[in-house]
């Protein structure tokens, strides 16, 4: 099922499966979100919860019990309930169940709130710990932006001029090896060789906004001031780029499987609520 929200400038479609943004168009009918062509990647903008990235051996331990949790968690595959709908906004909810507790033994409610404001789409995450114990989690966005034409005509302009030190992945895990790419007047010029070893994973960037440029023309800006971590990714030869604000990332190669001690993890106290928001601004 698809829910549509709109204002005088933008129209967004959200799939109830995963509460996933699957289309964002302006009033000239330009599409900004990747089509989901499975030849490259069959998603559009999945929610990453209750983990971001990959756990070592796809598992962790809690209260002396082993749990299995696949890459990026389960929320992106589950059906969300539409709990509020206005012309320019929609709120979706996923609540813990016997099914989720097989892999993640915590009582939670997850809300995704989409709201159009002028030429921006605001996406808010709300995580509610509904249980009596502390709850560890990561959460992140994975929007894929359509880049028609020559991929190398595009660049990413960072908010600040800074060295981009990223962590190399080893079998999907964060290795102890880092590399660095240099910005050219705040710009990272795109080419597929950048991603031949998978995603670029950044911890604690000072830049909290990235603008996609086609040659010198700004297309859209992703604002993510609430988020400490970031991934940038595209698969081989694909005509899109993912700009992914995160709280957390994959396990490190030397992790021991305790979710509470996982690098980048968030821990929410009993009956407390976590909120974060990012925005997609059409330029």
DRENMI-732240 format. One record per residue: x, y, z of N, C-alpha, C in turn. Coordinates in Angstrom, 3 decimals, m for minus. Layout:
REM DRENMI-732240
[pt [X Y Z] [X Y Z] [X Y Z]]
...
END
This chain:
REM DRENMI-732240
[pt [0.839 m1.189 0.000] [0.000 0.000 0.000] [0.886 1.255 0.000]]
[pt [0.461 2.254 m0.728] [1.202 3.507 m0.862] [0.376 4.657 m0.296]]
[pt [1.015 5.508 0.502] [0.391 6.752 0.962] [1.099 7.921 0.279]]
[pt [0.311 8.877 m0.201] [0.843 10.049 m0.899] [0.592 11.302 m0.073]]
[pt [1.634 12.135 0.056] [1.490 13.454 0.661] [1.980 14.487 m0.351]]
[pt [1.451 15.718 m0.261] [1.838 16.725 m1.256] [1.628 18.119 m0.702]]
[pt [2.339 19.055 m1.312] [2.065 20.480 m1.132] [2.161 21.137 m2.498]]
[pt [2.307 22.436 m2.574] [2.292 23.119 m3.866] [3.560 22.891 m4.672]]
[pt [4.608 22.323 m4.029] [5.897 22.160 m4.697] [6.280 20.696 m4.890]]
[pt [5.986 19.852 m3.899] [6.481 18.480 m3.896] [5.351 17.480 m3.670]]
[pt [5.592 16.261 m4.165] [4.731 15.112 m3.891] [5.613 13.941 m3.500]]
[pt [5.272 13.283 m2.390] [6.046 12.131 m1.903] [5.135 10.924 m1.760]]
[pt [5.643 9.766 m2.163] [4.947 8.492 m1.987] [5.716 7.645 m0.988]]
[pt [4.991 7.070 m0.014] [5.608 6.241 1.010] [4.929 4.886 1.006]]
[pt [5.740 3.838 0.891] [5.243 2.462 0.911] [5.069 2.021 2.363]]
[pt [3.941 1.401 2.688] [3.715 0.953 4.057] [4.684 m0.161 4.450]]
[pt [5.194 m0.909 3.495] [6.260 m1.867 3.797] [7.539 m1.097 4.077]]
[pt [7.974 m1.148 5.313] [9.175 m0.429 5.716] [8.968 1.056 5.882]]
[pt [7.735 1.550 5.734] [7.475 3.003 5.725] [8.519 3.690 4.858]]
[pt [8.722 3.134 3.660] [9.842 3.528 2.792] [9.434 4.582 1.777]]
[pt [10.136 5.699 1.804] [9.978 6.706 0.760] [10.357 6.094 m0.584]]
[pt [9.420 6.102 m1.528] [9.708 5.478 m2.826] [9.611 6.464 m3.990]]
[pt [9.180 7.700 m3.714] [9.140 8.711 m4.766] [9.102 10.082 m4.127]]
[pt [9.845 11.007 m4.736] [9.778 12.418 m4.360] [9.908 13.223 m5.646]]
[pt [8.817 13.877 m6.036] [8.785 14.629 m7.286] [8.438 16.082 m7.015]]
[pt [8.977 16.968 m7.857] [8.573 18.365 m7.783] [7.425 18.606 m8.760]]
[pt [6.954 19.848 m8.827] [5.774 20.110 m9.648] [6.063 20.158 m11.144]]
[pt [7.336 19.948 m11.524] [7.650 19.735 m12.941] [7.779 18.246 m13.259]]
[pt [7.440 17.397 m12.282] [7.432 15.943 m12.410] [8.845 15.336 m12.456]]
[pt [9.841 16.073 m11.982] [11.196 15.525 m11.865] [11.261 14.596 m10.658]]
[pt [11.752 13.384 m10.879] [11.883 12.382 m9.811] [13.285 12.456 m9.214]]
[pt [13.354 12.481 m7.878] [14.641 12.600 m7.193] [15.073 11.304 m6.510]]
[pt [14.156 10.367 m6.332] [14.465 9.114 m5.636] [14.676 8.002 m6.655]]
[pt [15.667 7.161 m6.389] [15.999 6.029 m7.240] [14.780 5.129 m7.450]]
[pt [14.658 4.586 m8.643] [13.479 3.818 m9.050] [13.371 2.461 m8.380]]
[pt [14.467 1.942 m7.836] [14.441 0.612 m7.244] [14.631 m0.505 m8.249]]
[pt [15.192 m0.203 m9.403] [15.472 m1.229 m10.411] [16.367 m2.309 m9.794]]
[pt [15.876 m3.557 m9.669] [16.648 m4.608 m8.997] [17.914 m5.015 m9.737]]
[pt [18.076 m4.575 m10.985] [19.325 m4.844 m11.704] [20.507 m4.251 m10.939]]
[pt [20.269 m3.161 m10.233] [21.315 m2.527 m9.435] [21.040 m2.664 m7.935]]
[pt [19.820 m2.265 m7.513] [19.450 m2.311 m6.091] [17.955 m2.097 m5.999]]
[pt [17.264 m3.029 m5.379] [15.813 m3.028 m5.402] [15.138 m2.217 m4.319]]
[pt [15.858 m1.307 m3.696] [15.292 m0.451 m2.654] [15.280 1.001 m3.123]]
[pt [14.617 1.851 m2.318] [14.556 3.283 m2.603] [15.176 4.094 m1.465]]
[pt [14.674 3.850 m0.254] [15.112 4.629 0.910] [14.723 3.892 2.191]]
[pt [15.336 2.735 2.444] [14.913 1.917 3.590] [15.338 2.508 4.935]]
[pt [14.551 2.207 5.963] [14.882 2.538 7.341] [15.787 1.437 7.889]]
[pt [16.862 1.828 8.568] [17.794 0.874 9.154] [17.537 0.842 10.666]]
[pt [16.995 m0.266 11.158] [16.644 m0.404 12.571] [16.365 m1.875 12.855]]
[pt [16.788 m2.422 13.993] [17.437 m1.784 15.134] [18.973 m1.780 15.077]]
[pt [19.526 m2.115 13.911] [20.968 m1.960 13.718] [21.205 m1.281 12.376]]
[pt [22.380 m0.704 12.268] [22.878 m0.158 11.006] [24.056 m1.013 10.584]]
[pt [24.041 m1.471 9.353] [25.153 m2.273 8.868] [25.047 m3.724 9.301]]
[pt [26.214 m4.345 9.488] [26.308 m5.785 9.701] [26.868 m6.098 11.078]]
[pt [26.281 m7.083 11.762] [26.850 m7.621 12.986] [27.836 m8.734 12.640]]
[pt [28.869 m8.869 13.438] [29.805 m9.971 13.243] [29.052 m11.286 13.398]]
[pt [29.166 m12.144 12.381] [28.443 m13.418 12.316] [26.924 m13.227 12.338]]
[pt [26.483 m12.002 12.011] [25.051 m11.679 11.994] [24.351 m12.041 13.297]]
[pt [25.059 m11.883 14.426] [24.487 m12.289 15.705] [25.052 m11.444 16.846]]
[pt [24.396 m11.521 17.992] [24.860 m10.866 19.210] [24.327 m11.662 20.398]]
[pt [24.817 m11.307 21.584] [24.395 m11.990 22.808] [23.736 m10.999 23.755]]
[pt [22.669 m11.454 24.406] [21.984 m10.649 25.407] [21.406 m11.590 26.450]]
[pt [21.716 m11.318 27.722] [21.258 m12.170 28.832] [21.589 m13.640 28.579]]
[pt [22.832 m13.866 28.158] [23.343 m15.235 27.945] [22.603 m15.992 26.840]]
[pt [21.945 m15.267 25.959] [21.262 m15.906 24.845] [21.754 m15.295 23.546]]
[pt [21.874 m16.139 22.533] [22.316 m15.683 21.218] [21.112 m15.313 20.365]]
[pt [21.216 m14.162 19.681] [20.176 m13.713 18.772] [20.789 m13.453 17.400]]
[pt [20.027 m13.765 16.368] [20.458 m13.483 15.001] [19.746 m12.237 14.490]]
[pt [20.521 m11.380 13.829] [19.965 m10.144 13.298] [20.678 m9.838 11.997]]
[pt [19.919 m9.791 10.905] [20.526 m9.632 9.587] [20.904 m8.178 9.332]]
[pt [21.658 m7.966 8.284] [22.192 m6.652 7.919] [21.093 m5.592 7.899]]
[pt [21.344 m4.487 8.563] [20.447 m3.327 8.632] [19.150 m3.590 9.391]]
[pt [19.013 m4.756 10.014] [17.835 m5.014 10.826] [16.600 m5.371 10.028]]
[pt [15.473 m5.474 10.749] [14.245 m6.016 10.158] [13.191 m4.978 9.799]]
[pt [13.307 m3.758 10.293] [12.198 m2.798 10.125] [11.890 m2.524 8.657]]
[pt [12.914 m2.534 7.820] [12.711 m2.181 6.409] [11.844 m3.190 5.667]]
[pt [11.685 m4.405 6.249] [10.891 m5.442 5.582] [9.496 m5.598 6.192]]
[pt [9.183 m4.830 7.234] [7.944 m5.053 7.969] [6.873 m4.037 7.582]]
[pt [5.623 m4.420 7.815] [4.510 m3.550 7.479] [4.268 m2.564 8.615]]
[pt [4.291 m1.272 8.293] [4.019 m0.221 9.255] [2.546 0.174 9.191]]
[pt [2.033 0.629 10.320] [0.663 1.125 10.390] [0.664 2.641 10.182]]
[pt [m0.227 3.118 9.325] [m0.410 4.549 9.147] [m1.278 5.056 10.298]]
[pt [m0.699 5.894 11.196] [m1.437 6.322 12.386] [m1.879 7.780 12.315]]
[pt [m1.362 8.540 11.355] [m1.823 9.906 11.164] [m1.572 10.305 9.716]]
[pt [m2.554 10.978 9.116] [m2.430 11.396 7.717] [m3.043 12.776 7.543]]
[pt [m2.211 13.710 7.053] [m2.660 15.033 6.655] [m2.294 15.201 5.181]]
[pt [m2.719 16.287 4.589] [m2.413 16.485 3.169] [m0.904 16.485 2.913]]
[pt [m0.138 17.114 3.804] [1.302 17.259 3.579] [2.151 16.482 4.582]]
[pt [1.552 15.542 5.327] [2.325 14.769 6.301] [1.689 13.414 6.547]]
[pt [2.506 12.487 7.025] [2.023 11.146 7.363] [2.936 10.553 8.425]]
[pt [2.346 9.829 9.373] [3.091 9.183 10.448] [2.818 7.690 10.415]]
[pt [3.902 6.918 10.440] [3.834 5.465 10.382] [4.409 4.883 11.671]]
[pt [3.882 3.727 12.083] [4.303 3.124 13.346] [4.560 1.627 13.178]]
[pt [5.626 1.172 13.834] [5.928 m0.254 13.955] [6.127 m0.552 15.428]]
[pt [5.421 m1.572 15.934] [5.491 m1.934 17.348] [6.070 m3.336 17.490]]
[pt [6.864 m3.535 18.530] [7.454 m4.849 18.780] [6.366 m5.910 18.915]]
[pt [6.747 m7.130 18.577] [5.798 m8.241 18.558] [6.563 m9.529 18.867]]
[pt [5.836 m10.628 18.958] [6.503 m11.922 19.144] [7.487 m12.179 18.001]]
[pt [7.124 m11.734 16.799] [8.001 m11.933 15.641] [9.302 m11.150 15.793]]
[pt [9.216 m9.871 16.170] [10.448 m9.079 16.304] [11.288 m9.556 17.478]]
[pt [10.636 m10.064 18.541] [11.381 m10.473 19.734] [12.190 m11.748 19.522]]
[pt [11.915 m12.471 18.449] [12.763 m13.616 18.121] [14.179 m13.174 17.782]]
[pt [14.319 m11.961 17.262] [15.625 m11.440 16.863] [16.098 m10.258 17.704]]
[pt [15.154 m9.634 18.434] [15.474 m8.399 19.161] [14.511 m8.335 20.353]]
[pt [14.952 m8.809 21.532] [14.025 m9.056 22.656] [13.697 m7.810 23.471]]
[pt [13.274 m6.753 22.801] [12.984 m5.495 23.477] [11.612 m4.982 23.034]]
[pt [10.943 m4.295 23.972] [9.641 m3.697 23.686] [9.862 m2.280 23.168]]
[pt [9.421 m2.026 21.956] [9.667 m0.719 21.344] [8.473 m0.301 20.499]]
[pt [8.440 0.983 20.188] [7.585 1.504 19.134] [8.434 2.448 18.294]]
[pt [8.392 2.277 16.992] [9.170 3.078 16.055] [8.217 3.884 15.185]]
[pt [8.398 5.208 15.169] [7.595 6.084 14.316] [8.476 6.709 13.241]]
[pt [7.949 6.774 12.028] [8.532 7.573 10.948] [7.514 8.629 10.571]]
[pt [7.939 9.888 10.669] [7.062 11.012 10.373] [7.594 11.754 9.158]]
[pt [6.811 11.789 8.095] [7.163 12.496 6.864] [6.342 13.777 6.789]]
[pt [7.013 14.905 6.535] [6.293 16.179 6.436] [6.928 17.047 5.358]]
[pt [6.109 17.553 4.457] [6.566 18.470 3.416] [6.438 19.901 3.903]]
[pt [7.538 20.652 3.780] [7.545 22.070 4.135] [8.225 22.822 2.998]]
[pt [7.429 23.569 2.221] [7.953 24.272 1.049] [8.656 23.270 0.132]]
[pt [9.941 23.481 m0.175] [10.649 22.584 m1.097] [11.454 21.521 m0.360]]
[pt [11.080 21.219 0.888] [11.808 20.227 1.680] [10.882 19.120 2.165]]
[pt [11.456 17.923 2.251] [10.812 16.799 2.925] [11.565 16.546 4.217]]
[pt [10.882 16.689 5.354] [11.454 16.401 6.662] [11.079 14.978 7.058]]
[pt [12.071 14.223 7.507] [11.848 12.843 7.917] [12.322 12.703 9.356]]
[pt [11.378 12.455 10.262] [11.701 12.330 11.682] [11.583 10.883 12.124]]
[pt [12.536 10.448 12.936] [12.510 9.131 13.560] [12.209 9.301 15.046]]
[pt [11.322 8.480 15.538] [11.027 8.465 16.967] [11.084 7.018 17.439]]
[pt [11.947 6.744 18.419] [12.087 5.407 18.989] [11.651 5.481 20.447]]
[pt [10.682 4.672 20.827] [10.148 4.662 22.186] [10.498 3.323 22.828]]
[pt [11.184 3.366 23.961] [11.456 2.158 24.741] [10.246 1.894 25.628]]
[pt [9.485 0.871 25.320] [8.259 0.566 26.050] [8.458 m0.500 27.115]]
[pt [9.738 m0.865 27.344] [10.037 m1.911 28.299] [10.664 m1.384 29.581]]
[pt [10.873 m2.302 30.537] [11.400 m1.938 31.853] [12.919 m1.968 31.908]]
[pt [13.579 m2.372 30.820] [15.042 m2.453 30.801] [15.599 m1.479 29.764]]
[pt [16.882 m1.196 29.872] [17.533 m0.353 28.876] [17.504 m1.045 27.514]]
[pt [17.463 m0.268 26.453] [17.325 m0.824 25.105] [18.429 m0.286 24.203]]
[pt [19.295 m1.165 23.691] [20.329 m0.726 22.749] [19.797 m0.747 21.316]]
[pt [20.174 0.244 20.522] [19.728 0.256 19.132] [20.614 1.192 18.317]]
[pt [20.594 0.984 17.025] [21.086 1.952 16.052] [19.947 2.250 15.090]]
[pt [20.022 3.403 14.454] [18.998 3.765 13.480] [19.646 4.622 12.405]]
[pt [19.169 4.461 11.186] [19.767 5.236 10.106] [18.883 5.286 8.880]]
[pt [19.220 6.227 8.014] [18.525 6.415 6.743] [19.391 5.878 5.610]]
[pt [18.745 5.556 4.492] [19.462 4.981 3.345] [18.837 5.480 2.040]]
[pt [18.582 6.793 1.914] [17.940 7.275 0.686] [18.873 7.212 m0.516]]
[pt [18.335 6.745 m1.627] [19.084 6.660 m2.885] [18.540 7.715 m3.843]]
[pt [19.424 8.560 m4.343] [19.030 9.668 m5.204] [19.398 9.376 m6.653]]
[pt [18.409 9.547 m7.505] [18.562 9.249 m8.924] [19.559 10.215 m9.568]]
[pt [20.517 9.662 m10.337] [21.505 10.481 m11.043] [21.477 10.123 m12.528]]
[pt [20.519 10.669 m13.281] [20.440 10.337 m14.707] [21.613 10.919 m15.482]]
[pt [21.966 10.242 m16.572] [23.077 10.721 m17.397] [24.403 10.190 m16.908]]
[pt [25.469 10.917 m17.171] [26.828 10.496 m16.847] [27.083 10.651 m15.352]]
[pt [27.370 9.539 m14.667] [27.603 9.549 m13.218] [28.723 10.519 m12.848]]
[pt [29.737 10.615 m13.695] [30.898 11.444 m13.365] [30.649 12.938 m13.581]]
[pt [29.453 13.299 m14.055] [29.084 14.712 m14.107] [28.671 15.241 m12.733]]
[pt [28.482 14.326 m11.784] [27.944 14.708 m10.480] [29.058 14.833 m9.443]]
[pt [28.787 15.675 m8.445] [29.682 15.810 m7.305] [28.861 16.045 m6.052]]
[pt [29.491 15.808 m4.901] [28.873 16.071 m3.611] [29.612 17.230 m2.964]]
[pt [28.879 18.271 m2.657] [29.484 19.429 m2.006] [29.192 19.363 m0.508]]
[pt [30.278 19.263 0.276] [30.145 19.179 1.724] [30.000 20.580 2.314]]
[pt [29.372 20.626 3.470] [29.165 21.906 4.148] [30.497 22.575 4.493]]
[pt [31.477 21.764 4.899] [32.782 22.288 5.323] [33.901 21.697 4.480]]
[pt [34.972 22.449 4.361] [36.204 21.911 3.763] [36.911 21.108 4.845]]
[pt [36.970 19.798 4.678] [37.572 18.945 5.705] [38.133 17.691 5.053]]
[pt [39.148 17.085 5.685] [39.639 15.812 5.160] [38.596 14.721 5.380]]
[pt [38.348 13.940 4.353] [37.354 12.866 4.446] [38.064 11.551 4.746]]
[pt [38.155 11.234 6.011] [38.755 9.969 6.434] [37.642 8.948 6.601]]
[pt [37.735 7.855 5.858] [36.695 6.835 5.944] [37.296 5.492 6.321]]
[pt [36.471 4.646 6.894] [36.888 3.335 7.372] [36.581 2.286 6.309]]
[pt [37.581 1.495 5.970] [37.373 0.425 5.008] [36.576 m0.709 5.646]]
[pt [35.751 m1.343 4.834] [34.967 m2.481 5.292] [35.680 m3.783 4.950]]
[pt [35.551 m4.745 5.857] [36.117 m6.082 5.666] [35.001 m7.087 5.922]]
[pt [34.522 m7.730 4.862] [33.360 m8.620 4.958] [32.173 m7.909 5.610]]
[pt [31.986 m6.640 5.265] [30.873 m5.864 5.778] [31.093 m5.261 7.147]]
[pt [32.236 m5.543 7.777] [32.548 m5.034 9.108] [33.543 m3.882 9.015]]
[pt [33.552 m3.030 10.043] [34.471 m1.902 10.087] [35.871 m2.407 10.423]]
[pt [36.800 m2.203 9.512] [38.176 m2.644 9.742] [38.949 m1.563 10.497]]
[pt [40.196 m1.893 10.826] [41.070 m0.926 11.492] [41.842 m0.070 10.493]]
[pt [41.499 m0.207 9.206] [42.217 0.501 8.149] [41.374 1.689 7.688]]
[pt [41.999 2.839 7.589] [41.307 4.018 7.071] [42.022 4.534 5.830]]
[pt [41.267 5.223 4.998] [41.823 5.933 3.862] [41.235 7.345 3.860]]
[pt [41.785 8.180 3.024] [41.338 9.567 2.993] [41.186 10.032 1.553]]
[pt [40.136 10.771 1.313] [39.972 11.437 0.019] [39.956 12.942 0.269]]
[pt [40.503 13.671 m0.655] [40.586 15.110 m0.524] [39.433 15.769 m1.273]]
[pt [38.864 16.770 m0.655] [37.839 17.567 m1.314] [38.480 18.615 m2.211]]
[pt [37.772 18.955 m3.269] [38.187 20.007 m4.175] [37.233 21.182 m3.982]]
[pt [37.652 22.158 m3.157] [36.785 23.288 m2.809] [35.443 22.786 m2.281]]
[pt [35.525 21.890 m1.307] [34.389 21.271 m0.608] [33.685 20.198 m1.437]]
[pt [34.151 19.909 m2.628] [33.441 18.983 m3.514] [34.159 17.642 m3.612]]
[pt [33.363 16.574 m3.569] [33.833 15.222 m3.855] [33.280 14.849 m5.223]]
[pt [34.166 14.732 m6.205] [33.747 14.400 m7.564] [33.482 12.898 m7.646]]
[pt [32.306 12.544 m8.121] [31.885 11.148 m8.092] [32.471 10.354 m9.249]]
[pt [32.917 9.147 m8.909] [33.237 8.114 m9.893] [33.083 6.784 m9.193]]
[pt [32.839 5.736 m9.961] [32.513 4.451 m9.344] [33.710 3.790 m8.665]]
[pt [34.919 4.203 m9.017] [36.094 3.630 m8.349] [36.109 3.954 m6.854]]
[pt [35.496 5.081 m6.471] [35.426 5.438 m5.051] [34.768 4.349 m4.219]]
[pt [33.878 3.576 m4.844] [33.048 2.635 m4.106] [33.373 1.181 m4.433]]
[pt [34.537 0.951 m5.017] [34.860 m0.420 m5.416] [35.081 m1.335 m4.212]]
[pt [35.334 m0.748 m3.028] [35.442 m1.548 m1.798] [34.235 m1.354 m0.894]]
[pt [33.075 m1.071 m1.478] [31.821 m0.899 m0.740] [31.661 0.553 m0.296]]
[pt [30.837 0.769 0.723] [30.473 2.115 1.150] [31.661 2.854 1.764]]
[pt [31.585 4.187 1.701] [32.497 5.030 2.456] [31.810 5.334 3.785]]
[pt [32.446 4.960 4.886] [31.860 5.107 6.220] [32.631 6.171 6.989]]
[pt [31.917 7.235 7.369] [32.528 8.369 8.067] [31.973 8.462 9.485]]
[pt [32.878 8.645 10.426] [32.486 8.881 11.812] [32.773 10.342 12.159]]
[pt [31.792 11.006 12.720] [31.984 12.334 13.313] [32.476 13.376 12.308]]
[pt [31.853 13.459 11.137] [32.141 14.555 10.215] [31.685 15.880 10.821]]
[pt [32.394 16.955 10.505] [31.901 18.269 10.928] [30.807 18.765 9.995]]
[pt [30.856 18.377 8.724] [29.794 18.760 7.781] [28.490 18.081 8.166]]
[pt [27.415 18.850 8.201] [26.096 18.326 8.523] [25.101 18.554 7.388]]
[pt [25.645 18.816 6.195] [24.806 18.953 5.002] [25.653 18.624 3.784]]
[pt [25.037 17.960 2.801] [25.696 17.619 1.546] [24.752 17.981 0.406]]
[pt [25.294 18.688 m0.591] [24.522 19.072 m1.768] [24.981 18.258 m2.970]]
[pt [24.031 17.691 m3.705] [24.334 17.003 m4.960] [24.342 18.030 m6.084]]
[pt [25.447 18.057 m6.838] [25.577 18.961 m7.979] [25.654 18.157 m9.264]]
[pt [24.983 18.624 m10.298] [25.175 18.115 m11.655] [26.011 19.154 m12.392]]
[pt [27.299 18.816 m12.628] [28.283 19.808 m13.038] [28.289 20.897 m11.960]]
[pt [27.939 22.099 m12.258] [27.954 23.125 m11.211] [26.554 23.460 m10.700]]
[pt [25.542 22.743 m11.173] [24.161 23.074 m10.820] [23.718 22.288 m9.584]]
[pt [23.316 22.969 m8.506] [22.800 22.265 m7.321] [21.461 21.597 m7.624]]
[pt [21.330 20.348 m7.181] [20.108 19.574 m7.422] [19.288 19.476 m6.142]]
[pt [19.912 18.972 m5.111] [19.234 18.829 m3.821] [20.265 18.817 m2.710]]
[pt [19.777 19.062 m1.490] [20.648 19.070 m0.314] [20.067 18.135 0.741]]
[pt [20.941 17.346 1.349] [20.571 16.503 2.486] [21.122 17.159 3.749]]
[pt [20.231 17.522 4.657] [20.610 18.137 5.931] [20.442 17.100 7.046]]
[pt [21.500 16.884 7.823] [21.449 15.799 8.813] [22.147 16.218 10.112]]
[pt [21.831 17.396 10.626] [22.551 17.937 11.774] [22.419 17.070 13.025]]
[pt [21.353 16.277 13.140] [21.161 15.433 14.325] [22.062 14.200 14.344]]
[pt [22.622 13.828 13.186] [23.248 12.508 13.039] [24.767 12.603 13.136]]
[pt [25.410 11.728 13.922] [26.869 11.789 14.079] [27.650 11.084 12.977]]
[pt [27.044 10.107 12.313] [27.773 9.248 11.377] [27.122 9.298 10.000]]
[pt [27.887 8.879 9.001] [27.402 8.990 7.621] [27.994 7.890 6.758]]
[pt [27.158 7.351 5.888] [27.629 6.454 4.843] [27.302 7.037 3.477]]
[pt [28.188 6.815 2.514] [27.931 7.177 1.117] [28.208 5.928 0.284]]
[pt [27.261 5.579 m0.599] [27.384 4.284 m1.276] [26.651 4.286 m2.604]]
[pt [27.194 3.505 m3.531] [26.479 3.089 m4.729] [27.086 1.775 m5.189]]
[pt [26.308 0.866 m5.763] [26.879 m0.372 m6.292] [27.541 m0.128 m7.650]]
[pt [28.257 m1.125 m8.161] [28.998 m0.937 m9.410] [28.113 m0.446 m10.556]]
[pt [28.540 0.655 m11.156] [27.938 1.211 m12.371] [26.488 1.656 m12.219]]
[pt [26.015 1.813 m10.977] [24.623 2.204 m10.765] [24.437 3.709 m10.958]]
[pt [23.278 4.139 m11.463] [23.018 5.561 m11.719] [22.336 6.257 m10.543]]
[pt [22.833 6.037 m9.354] [22.290 6.714 m8.173] [23.371 6.791 m7.101]]
[pt [23.119 7.647 m6.094] [24.022 7.755 m4.957] [23.194 7.739 m3.680]]
[pt [23.666 7.000 m2.691] [23.030 6.985 m1.374] [23.814 7.880 m0.422]]
[pt [23.119 8.789 0.232] [23.676 9.627 1.288] [22.936 9.240 2.561]]
[pt [23.650 8.634 3.519] [23.011 7.883 4.592] [23.389 8.414 5.975]]
[pt [22.548 9.248 6.581] [22.796 9.673 7.959] [22.503 8.533 8.939]]
[pt [23.423 8.314 9.873] [23.334 7.169 10.774] [23.583 7.570 12.222]]
[pt [22.972 6.796 13.114] [23.411 6.658 14.493] [23.957 5.238 14.629]]
[pt [25.277 5.088 14.485] [25.883 3.767 14.528] [26.261 3.271 13.148]]
[pt [26.903 2.101 13.122] [27.419 1.512 11.895] [27.711 0.049 12.166]]
[pt [28.317 m0.645 11.205] [28.597 m2.072 11.341] [29.490 m2.356 12.545]]
[pt [29.448 m3.602 12.986] [30.413 m4.065 13.980] [31.835 m3.855 13.476]]
[pt [32.750 m3.701 14.421] [34.164 m3.731 14.069] [34.615 m5.182 13.946]]
[pt [35.751 m5.392 13.284] [36.225 m6.762 13.047] [36.592 m7.472 14.347]]
[pt [36.901 m6.711 15.404] [37.322 m7.328 16.672] [36.244 m7.239 17.752]]
[pt [34.976 m7.106 17.348] [33.893 m7.034 18.319] [33.685 m8.363 19.027]]
[pt [33.022 m8.306 20.208] [32.767 m9.524 20.985] [31.281 m9.863 21.065]]
[pt [30.428 m9.097 20.398] [29.032 m9.487 20.288] [28.114 m9.006 21.392]]
[pt [28.611 m8.114 22.269] [27.744 m7.513 23.282] [27.146 m6.241 22.703]]
[pt [25.837 m6.249 22.476] [25.200 m5.140 21.782] [25.339 m3.830 22.565]]
[pt [25.339 m3.913 23.905] [25.460 m2.703 24.720] [26.842 m2.069 24.605]]
[pt [27.843 m2.863 24.219] [29.197 m2.346 24.084] [29.588 m2.083 22.637]]
[pt [28.639 m2.244 21.732] [28.904 m2.048 20.315] [29.269 m0.598 20.037]]
[pt [30.303 m0.375 19.245] [30.722 0.977 18.908] [29.602 1.688 18.153]]
[pt [29.278 2.912 18.601] [28.245 3.706 17.953] [26.828 3.415 18.399]]
[pt [26.640 2.471 19.325] [25.288 2.094 19.743] [24.647 3.205 20.570]]
[pt [23.326 3.309 20.473] [22.534 4.177 21.339] [21.872 3.305 22.404]]
[pt [21.762 3.811 23.616] [21.089 3.075 24.688] [19.996 3.967 25.253]]
[pt [18.762 3.477 25.161] [17.597 4.252 25.565] [17.079 3.711 26.895]]
[pt [16.928 4.599 27.887] [16.428 4.193 29.189] [14.976 3.739 29.095]]
[pt [14.564 2.995 30.089] [13.205 2.490 30.158] [12.189 3.612 30.017]]
[pt [11.226 3.414 29.102] [10.111 4.333 28.865] [10.552 5.715 28.369]]
[pt [11.769 5.814 27.862] [12.254 7.059 27.296] [12.047 7.065 25.778]]
[pt [12.146 8.258 25.172] [11.929 8.429 23.735] [13.138 9.101 23.107]]
[pt [13.571 8.568 21.980] [14.656 9.127 21.172] [14.046 9.755 19.928]]
[pt [14.537 10.947 19.545] [14.068 11.606 18.330] [15.250 12.108 17.521]]
[pt [15.138 12.011 16.221] [16.120 12.622 15.316] [15.416 12.933 14.003]]
[pt [16.029 13.830 13.222] [15.389 14.269 11.981] [16.442 14.631 10.950]]
[pt [16.127 14.320 9.695] [16.942 14.853 8.596] [16.005 15.364 7.513]]
[pt [16.577 16.105 6.560] [15.743 16.706 5.530] [16.349 16.568 4.146]]
[pt [15.473 16.511 3.149] [15.847 16.511 1.743] [15.266 17.781 1.133]]
[pt [16.140 18.692 0.743] [15.716 19.986 0.210] [15.979 20.059 m1.287]]
[pt [14.947 20.274 m2.068] [15.092 20.402 m3.519] [15.508 21.833 m3.831]]
[pt [16.557 21.973 m4.658] [17.142 23.289 m4.907] [16.799 23.809 m6.316]]
END
